[in-house]
Each structure stands twice: as structure tokens, then as C-alpha cells.
Amino acid sequence: MKKVLIFGVALAFVCTTGMASMCMADKGPAEITLESTVDPGKKPKPATFPHAKHQETLKCADCHHGKDADGKKVAYTEGQKIEKCESCHNSKAGMPKGLETYKNAGHKLCKECHKASGNKELTKCGTCHPKK
């Protein structure tokens, strides 16, 4: 009986630690500085992006996506490698107007979401682009 109990406790411990490590999968950095390197502006204004805070209310697929062999946008799937946005959203990649630079793609995605939230503070430039 003791052997069964000890084995059961050991098995529960292994399963629990295994599940905990799965739950703590790499979700990226807590904060990211977004800055264009391919198409820098005349006055580059890096954006401070609170990645962890956004992960509290959004799914990865709400922001991230990939592309297929033809260069067409495809929906994000769990565990997919996340490339830098700028690898496609740059002036040399032939993206449509409004998405042709990292800045424009970011403004389109972020500003539309912030406007939809109804929080006017989130739509102010200084929210994402704090003065140093």
C-alpha cells in the first residue's frame, strides 16, 4: 500500500511540474521597444510596447500572423515562429499602401484597436511614444 501511495505522489509531482513548465512557455519579453531599422523616419520615435500587459487581455492571434509561400497573410497558429513585423512590412517588400512600412502597419493595427477600446488616453501619441 505504501508503495502505491509513494508512486502516486511521485507521479502527481512529475505531472504537475510538467504541466507548469508547459504553462510557462516562452511568451516573449514583457516589454518591447518597437523601432524601424529598414525605413527609419526623419525623427525616429521608438514605441514602448507593454507586451505582457497586452497578453493579459489578447490572444497571440489578435496581433500576430504569418505569410504563406506566395507572400499572402495567413492566420497565426499556436506555437508558430513569430517573425519581426518589419521583415515584411518595409518599403522594399511591395506591401499595399498603409501596410508598406513597419510604422504604418503598427499604427494601423495598434491605433485601430486603441480607438475601439474607447479609452482616449490610449490614442494619444505619448502613450506609445513617451518623451525621454
Backbone bond lengths (Angstrom), bond angles and torsions (degrees), N, CA, C in turn:
res aa  C-N    CA-C-N  psi(-1)  N-CA   C-N-CA  omega(-1)  CA-C   N-CA-C  phi
1 M - - - 1.449 - - 1.525 110.66 -
2 K 1.371 116.29 -41.94 1.458 119.54 179.68 1.519 111.03 -63.00
3 K 1.338 116.36 -38.13 1.467 119.99 179.99 1.528 110.56 -62.87
4 V 1.309 117.42 -40.77 1.464 121.73 179.45 1.530 109.61 -64.62
5 L 1.333 116.66 -43.82 1.457 121.27 179.87 1.534 111.05 -63.52
6 I 1.328 116.65 -45.78 1.464 121.09 179.41 1.533 109.95 -63.39
7 F 1.321 116.62 -44.53 1.461 120.32 178.21 1.527 110.86 -61.34
8 G 1.328 117.01 -42.49 1.468 121.78 179.60 1.519 111.80 -62.11
9 V 1.333 117.00 -43.35 1.464 121.28 179.00 1.533 109.73 -65.28
10 A 1.328 116.88 -43.81 1.472 120.78 179.31 1.530 110.47 -62.53
11 L 1.312 117.29 -42.57 1.457 121.63 179.30 1.542 110.57 -63.89
12 A 1.307 116.74 -42.80 1.466 120.77 178.50 1.528 110.49 -62.44
13 F 1.335 116.42 -40.20 1.470 120.59 179.49 1.527 110.64 -63.39
14 V 1.324 116.90 -46.06 1.464 121.50 -179.94 1.521 110.12 -62.44
15 C 1.324 117.36 -44.22 1.470 120.42 -179.92 1.527 111.18 -65.53
16 T 1.316 117.43 -41.18 1.462 121.53 -178.82 1.521 111.13 -65.51
17 T 1.332 117.53 -45.85 1.465 119.35 -179.70 1.523 110.44 -68.53
18 G 1.318 117.54 -33.70 1.458 120.49 176.60 1.519 111.01 -65.21
19 M 1.325 117.52 -42.35 1.463 121.37 178.80 1.523 110.30 -67.01
20 A 1.319 117.21 -38.97 1.467 120.37 -179.80 1.519 110.51 -63.55
21 S 1.322 116.63 -40.29 1.464 118.21 -179.97 1.522 110.74 -68.93
22 M 1.337 117.58 -31.93 1.461 119.75 176.61 1.522 110.34 -67.61
23 C 1.328 116.86 -38.37 1.461 121.09 -179.50 1.517 111.89 -71.09
24 M 1.315 117.20 -25.06 1.452 120.74 -178.30 1.533 110.84 -97.26
25 A 1.326 116.78 29.40 1.460 120.53 178.59 1.522 109.45 -58.53
26 D 1.314 115.78 154.06 1.458 120.70 -178.00 1.520 110.40 -61.46
27 K 1.305 115.84 118.70 1.462 121.93 179.18 1.520 110.66 -108.50
28 G 1.319 117.18 15.45 1.453 120.21 -179.70 1.512 111.61 85.76
29 P 1.323 115.94 176.27 1.465 119.82 -178.34 1.529 111.99 -68.67
30 A 1.321 116.30 154.13 1.465 121.82 179.82 1.523 111.15 -68.86
31 E 1.319 116.89 -33.56 1.461 121.54 179.23 1.527 108.34 -137.58
32 I 1.314 116.01 140.20 1.461 121.51 -177.60 1.527 108.55 -128.45
33 T 1.320 116.60 138.76 1.458 120.82 171.70 1.513 107.14 -96.77
34 L 1.323 115.68 117.30 1.457 121.78 -178.89 1.522 108.46 -94.69
35 E 1.333 114.83 121.63 1.459 119.37 -176.92 1.524 108.76 -150.71
36 S 1.319 116.10 132.85 1.455 121.29 -179.54 1.521 110.76 -75.21
37 T 1.323 115.64 134.12 1.460 120.23 175.64 1.531 111.06 -112.24
38 V 1.332 117.01 -22.79 1.460 120.80 -179.29 1.528 110.73 -87.07
39 D 1.328 116.85 -44.22 1.460 122.46 -177.61 1.530 110.36 -123.23
40 P 1.320 117.95 62.48 1.469 117.92 -177.80 1.534 111.09 -66.16
41 G 1.328 116.05 142.65 1.458 120.94 178.74 1.515 111.27 -74.13
42 K 1.343 115.38 170.51 1.458 119.84 177.47 1.519 110.31 -60.68
43 K 1.300 115.30 -39.10 1.465 121.50 174.52 1.531 106.30 -123.29
44 P 1.317 118.17 84.43 1.469 119.69 -177.18 1.523 111.18 -57.07
45 K 1.323 114.72 132.54 1.454 120.73 179.04 1.523 108.62 -123.90
46 P 1.322 116.83 92.47 1.463 118.72 178.67 1.525 110.97 -59.19
47 A 1.307 115.84 147.36 1.463 121.25 177.10 1.519 108.31 -106.22
48 T 1.320 115.61 138.33 1.453 121.10 174.72 1.523 106.91 -93.67
49 F 1.315 116.18 118.60 1.460 121.16 -175.91 1.525 110.87 -112.18
50 P 1.330 117.90 111.15 1.469 121.13 178.52 1.540 110.76 -77.84
51 H 1.307 115.50 81.35 1.463 123.48 -174.83 1.533 111.69 -56.39
52 A 1.323 117.40 -49.34 1.472 120.85 -177.62 1.526 111.05 -61.09
53 K 1.321 117.02 -39.93 1.471 120.44 -179.79 1.528 110.35 -63.70
54 H 1.325 117.02 -40.63 1.457 120.43 178.62 1.532 111.00 -66.99
55 Q 1.323 117.33 -33.42 1.464 120.89 -179.52 1.529 112.04 -67.36
56 E 1.325 117.18 -19.47 1.466 120.47 178.61 1.522 111.66 -67.64
57 T 1.339 117.62 -29.14 1.462 120.49 -174.91 1.524 114.43 -121.34
58 L 1.317 117.77 -12.43 1.460 120.79 -177.07 1.522 111.41 -118.36
59 K 1.306 116.04 157.66 1.466 122.11 172.48 1.521 107.65 -92.95
60 C 1.312 117.47 155.33 1.465 121.71 179.24 1.527 110.99 -53.57
61 A 1.338 116.56 -40.28 1.462 121.56 -176.94 1.525 113.01 -69.26
62 D 1.331 118.39 -13.42 1.463 119.94 177.25 1.524 111.37 -67.34
63 C 1.332 117.02 -25.96 1.466 120.89 -178.69 1.525 112.72 -119.50
64 H 1.321 116.43 -40.06 1.468 120.81 -173.61 1.525 112.14 -88.31
65 H 1.333 115.09 148.75 1.458 122.69 173.38 1.526 107.96 -154.29
66 G 1.288 115.80 176.39 1.462 120.68 178.59 1.514 109.23 -129.52
67 K 1.331 115.59 -163.70 1.458 120.22 176.26 1.515 108.52 -141.84
68 D 1.321 114.56 153.31 1.462 118.94 179.55 1.524 110.18 -91.92
69 A 1.317 116.69 -173.46 1.465 121.80 -177.06 1.534 112.28 -62.23
70 D 1.334 116.54 -26.16 1.466 120.96 178.90 1.530 112.45 -88.24
71 G 1.334 116.73 1.33 1.460 120.62 -179.98 1.509 113.70 83.77
72 K 1.331 118.00 9.44 1.460 121.89 179.88 1.526 110.12 -84.92
73 K 1.322 115.73 146.27 1.463 122.10 -179.96 1.524 109.90 -64.34
74 V 1.330 115.74 134.14 1.465 121.89 173.99 1.521 108.31 -127.88
75 A 1.303 115.60 148.96 1.463 121.56 -178.12 1.524 111.14 -64.26
76 Y 1.310 115.48 149.03 1.464 122.54 176.60 1.520 109.59 -67.92
77 T 1.322 116.66 139.60 1.459 121.56 172.14 1.522 107.70 -119.86
78 E 1.308 116.45 144.86 1.469 122.12 -176.75 1.520 110.68 -53.27
79 G 1.330 116.07 129.76 1.448 122.33 178.34 1.520 114.46 88.42
80 Q 1.325 116.65 -5.12 1.466 121.11 179.69 1.525 109.82 -62.57
81 K 1.324 116.49 143.21 1.455 120.78 176.54 1.528 108.03 -67.06
82 I 1.313 115.98 131.55 1.454 120.58 -179.08 1.520 108.87 -98.42
83 E 1.315 114.75 116.31 1.460 121.50 178.83 1.523 108.96 -86.54
84 K 1.323 116.41 162.70 1.459 120.32 174.62 1.526 108.38 -67.19
85 C 1.313 116.85 136.38 1.467 121.76 179.94 1.523 110.49 -54.37
86 E 1.317 115.40 -39.98 1.458 122.07 -175.34 1.530 112.86 -66.25
87 S 1.321 117.94 -15.30 1.465 119.00 178.83 1.532 110.95 -65.01
88 C 1.318 117.79 -25.68 1.472 121.55 175.60 1.526 111.86 -112.99
89 H 1.311 115.76 -37.76 1.462 120.66 -176.84 1.522 109.48 -87.51
90 N 1.355 114.13 79.28 1.467 121.25 176.68 1.514 108.12 -150.04
91 S 1.317 116.17 160.39 1.469 121.32 -173.38 1.524 113.78 -63.65
92 K 1.304 118.37 -15.48 1.464 121.40 -177.49 1.533 112.93 -95.07
93 A 1.333 117.43 -5.96 1.467 120.90 -173.86 1.522 114.39 -92.87
94 G 1.326 118.07 -7.37 1.463 120.24 177.54 1.514 115.29 74.24
95 M 1.317 117.77 28.62 1.464 121.24 178.42 1.530 109.69 -74.50
96 P 1.339 117.49 156.62 1.466 120.04 178.80 1.530 112.16 -66.19
97 K 1.341 115.62 159.00 1.461 121.58 -179.50 1.530 109.26 -55.37
98 G 1.312 114.91 138.24 1.460 120.98 -177.83 1.515 112.32 94.99
99 L 1.328 116.66 -19.16 1.461 121.65 178.64 1.518 111.23 -124.71
100 E 1.332 116.31 4.02 1.463 121.21 -170.96 1.517 114.73 -78.41
101 T 1.321 117.93 -7.39 1.463 120.37 173.43 1.521 108.72 -134.35
102 Y 1.290 114.99 159.27 1.463 121.85 177.47 1.526 109.54 -58.64
103 K 1.329 116.60 -43.82 1.456 121.82 179.64 1.529 110.68 -59.74
104 N 1.328 116.73 -49.52 1.466 119.89 -178.24 1.525 112.01 -64.85
105 A 1.324 117.01 -41.59 1.465 120.41 179.53 1.534 110.00 -64.60
106 G 1.333 116.32 -42.59 1.459 120.20 178.64 1.513 112.05 -64.40
107 H 1.327 116.20 -45.38 1.458 119.18 178.96 1.527 111.00 -61.61
108 K 1.327 117.35 -41.47 1.462 120.47 -179.98 1.530 110.37 -61.69
109 L 1.303 117.27 -51.60 1.463 120.85 -177.67 1.529 111.68 -67.36
110 C 1.316 116.12 -52.00 1.464 120.14 -173.86 1.524 112.85 -70.24
111 K 1.325 116.24 -47.86 1.456 119.12 -176.66 1.524 112.23 -65.84
112 E 1.331 117.25 -37.72 1.464 119.20 178.02 1.527 111.09 -63.14
113 C 1.320 116.14 -41.74 1.461 120.47 179.65 1.535 110.10 -67.73
114 H 1.320 116.70 -43.45 1.459 120.42 179.91 1.529 111.25 -64.05
115 K 1.332 117.95 -40.20 1.461 120.99 177.10 1.525 110.30 -62.53
116 A 1.316 116.10 -42.72 1.464 121.29 -178.87 1.530 112.06 -64.14
117 S 1.326 117.19 -25.06 1.472 120.09 -179.15 1.521 111.88 -69.39
118 G 1.346 116.55 -22.50 1.456 120.22 -178.68 1.514 113.86 83.01
119 N 1.322 118.47 -4.40 1.461 122.75 179.47 1.526 108.46 -89.56
120 K 1.333 116.50 104.84 1.472 120.83 -175.85 1.524 112.64 -62.16
121 E 1.332 118.39 -27.57 1.465 121.30 178.22 1.523 111.04 -61.25
122 L 1.315 116.73 -34.62 1.465 121.08 -177.70 1.524 112.86 -70.74
123 T 1.323 117.97 -17.42 1.468 120.37 -178.45 1.528 112.35 -93.53
124 K 1.327 117.79 -3.82 1.462 120.81 178.69 1.527 109.82 -78.67
125 C 1.332 116.08 140.93 1.473 121.58 -177.69 1.532 111.75 -54.09
126 G 1.331 116.53 -43.27 1.459 121.34 -175.63 1.516 114.69 -65.12
127 T 1.320 117.19 -14.69 1.469 119.84 177.41 1.523 110.64 -64.66
128 C 1.315 116.48 -44.70 1.469 121.29 -179.13 1.530 112.45 -97.18
129 H 1.335 115.41 -28.07 1.464 121.29 -177.59 1.531 109.20 -114.80
130 P 1.336 117.24 73.68 1.471 118.83 -177.67 1.520 111.84 -68.08
131 K 1.320 115.52 145.52 1.465 119.55 175.90 1.509 108.03 -73.60
132 K 1.318 115.00 143.00 1.469 119.40 -178.15 1.505 111.36 -81.83
